[in-house]
Amino acid sequence: MGFAIDVPPRIRTLDYLSRKPKKAGKIYRQIAEKCISAWVPQMSDSKRKILLEEGNFDKLEEIAHARDSVESAIHAVRRELAKRGIYLPIMLVDIIFWSEKPEEELKETIEEIAECNFSEVEKGDLGFRAIAAVHDRWVLWNWNKFFLKSRVSKQYMFLRTELISFDEALKDYMFAEDVLEILGLGTDESYIRHAFETARRRYKEHYKIRNSRDLAEHIKNTAYPVLSREIMDAMKYDDVAERIAKQVVLKGGSPELW
């Protein structure tokens, strides 16, 4: 049983590299609205409305910081659907970021996916895998935050998705939700929770994690490929591993999970 990490490289389309500022597409604006509400809750409704109506990609991205996370989510969904013989358009990222009529441009893909009759459980698993990809990307590119004194209480966020709390993991769904919805693969939160808890249970069973002591040893001795060498070295210290293990237990939701 493997727990492979697959983080897409920071590759930009020719359009992104050569473009001048222009209006963001329908799906990206929906995602940006959620991000702005989450990151800047104090922004007035009128100012947020003006930003979204203007739709300038650069201005929205400066606040939303959504681009990389959306790309990670798309990469994960593309990989999982390919296992079912469904190959998403190579220009899907551009469609999500720039298109005003994504339903029309993705019509054939949407119909192909609909014919597969994905169950809600399967959709929940897709949602979880997209969340995990977003989390992996965040850990990879934010390694320096691990060492900030102001974030010591959140060092558990640098563990795999299976070990953080569901509430924390679900926050990353906003980067994938509208992409999955347009493809006909959106689902209820309960099915994503089911996928999360199933993945956590399997992870614990695979690594024989029965309590916080086992977890601390796991943190010290088990590699998470997207972690920087500096973080992995820090986690080998008993006090650091034990502190993070306690954070997981505290934030991990239902006590019976531990």
N, C-alpha and C positions, 0 to 999 in steps of 0.2 A: 504494500500500500504506500503510495507516494503522496507527498504534499509539495508538488513542484510550484515554483514561482515563475511567472512569465510576465515580465514588465516590458511593455513596448518602448522602443527607443524614442527620443525626442526628435521625431521626423516631421517636417512641415511640408505640406503640399506646395507645388509650384505657385498656386494661387496665393497662398499665405505669404510666401517669401517675396513675391513681386507686387502684391497689391498695394493700393493706396487705401486709407481708411474708408470703409463703406458700411452700409447697413447690415447688421447681423440678421440671420434668418429666423424664421418662425420658432423652430425648436430651441435654438440657442437662446432666444429672448425669454422663452418660458423658463429655461434652466437658470438664466441670469436673474430673473425675478425672484426665484426661490433663494438663490445664493445671497442676493442683496438684502432680502428680508432677514436672512439668518446672520449675515456678517455685520450689517448696519441697521439694526432694528430701530434706531433713533431717526433714521431718514424719514422725512415726511412723505405721506402718500402722494402729494402733488409733485414733489421732486422726483420720486421714483417713477411716477407715471410719465413725466416729461422725458426722463432718461430712456425709458422703454419705447416710447413713441418715436423719439428721435432715432433710437436703435443703432447708434454708432458703435461698432464692434469694439474698438479700442477703449472707448470710455466705459462701456459695460464690463469688459474684461478686466480693466484696471481695478474695479471694485469686486467683481464676482470671482475672479481667479478660478474660472471653471474649465478652461480649455484643456489643460493636461489631464484633469480628472475625467472629463467626458471622453477624451481619446482613449484613456485606459479602459473605461467601461465598454466602449465600442469594440476595442481589441478583444476583450474577454468574451463578449457576446458573439463576435465573429468566429472566434476559435471554437466555442461550444456548438454553434450552429453548423460549422463545417463538419463536425463529427456526425451530424445527422444528414449530411449531404446537401446542406443549404449554404450557398456561398453568397454572402452579402456583397453589394456593389463596391467596387474598389474606391469609388468616390463618395462613400457613405458619410465620411467625416465632413466633406465639403457640403453635402446636402444638409446635414444637421446644422452646420454653422451658417450657411449662406442662403439656403433655399426658402422662398416664400410659399412654395407649393410642394412640400415634401411628400404629401400623400400621392400626388400625381407622379413625381419622379420615382417613387418607391412602389408604385402600384403592382408591378409584377412580383416583386419580392414579398410584399404583403400578402398577395394571393397565394404564393407558394408556401409561405409559412402557415397560412390559415388551413391549407390542405393537410398539414401534418397533425392537426388537432392536438396541440400540446396540452397536457393536463395542467391544472393549477399548481400541482406539486412540482412539475417540471419547470413551470414559469418561475416558481419561487426559488428553485435551485439556480436558474439563470440569473435572477436578481441577486442572490447571494454571491455568485461568482463574479458578477460585475462589481459588487461592493468590495469584495476581497481584492480585486485588481486595483480599484481606486485606493484602497488602504495601502497596498504594497507600494504604489507609486508615491503616496504621501510619505511613507517611511523612508523610501529611497532618497527623496529630494529634500527632506527636512531633518536630516540626521543631527544637525547642530542644535536643534531645539531640545534634544535629550539632555544636554549639559547645562541648560539655563536653570538658575536657581528658582525662578518663578514657575517652572514647570516640573519640578521634582515629583510632585504629587500625581503627575500624569505620565510618568515614565512607562507605565504599562501599555500605553498607546503604541509603543515600539515593538510590541509582540505581534504575532500573527493574528489575523482577524478572528480565528477560532477562540482566542484567549481574551479578547477585549469584550466589553459588555455589548449586548444587543442594541441598546439605546445609542451607544456611540457608533456602532457599525451602521445602524439604520440612517444616520445623518448623511452617509456617503451615497445613499440610494437616490438622493436628489440629482446626482450627476448622471444617473442611468435611467431614472423613471420615465422621462419623456421620450427617450430613445426606444425603450422597450414598448411603451404605449403605442408609438407610431407604427411599430412593427407587429402590433397585435399580441405582444408578449408581456404586457403589464399584468400585475396580479395584486391581490390583497396582502396587506402587511402580515397577516397571520401565516401565510404560506412562506414568506421570507423568513419569519421567525422559526418556522418548522425546519427550513433548510439550514438555518444558522445553528439551531440546537442539535440537529442531526450531525452536522459537521463537527461541532464541538465534542459531542459524545464520541464520535469515531476517533477524533484526534486524541482525546484522553485515553481511550482504550488502546490505541496504537502505541502510545508512549508510556502506558501504564501510570498515568497521573491520577492518584487516588486522593491526595490531600495537598495542603499548601507546601509541605516539606518536599513532596515529590515534584511539585511545580517549580519550587526554587531550584532544585537540582536540574530540572529540565531546562530552565532559563539559563543556567550556567553552562550546560554541556551540549545543547542542541542548536545547531546553526539555523539561522533564518537568513537566506541568501541575500536579501536586500539590505540587511544591516551593514553599516560601516564597520570597519575593523575597530575603530575607537569605541563604538558602543558594545561590540561583542567582547572586547577586552574588559570594559567596565562591568559588564554583567557577570563576569567570572568571579567577582568579589562576593563573598557570602552576604555581606550587609546589603549590597545593591540588589542581588537576586532575591533575598528574603523580603526586602521592602517592596519590590515589584510584585512578588507573589501575593503579598498581603493586599496590595492595591487591586489585583485581579479578583481575589475573593470578595473584597469589599464592593467592587463595582460590577461583579459578574452576575448580578440578578439573583435568581432563586438559589438559596443555600444548598438545596439538594444537588445542584450541579457540582458541588465540591464536597 
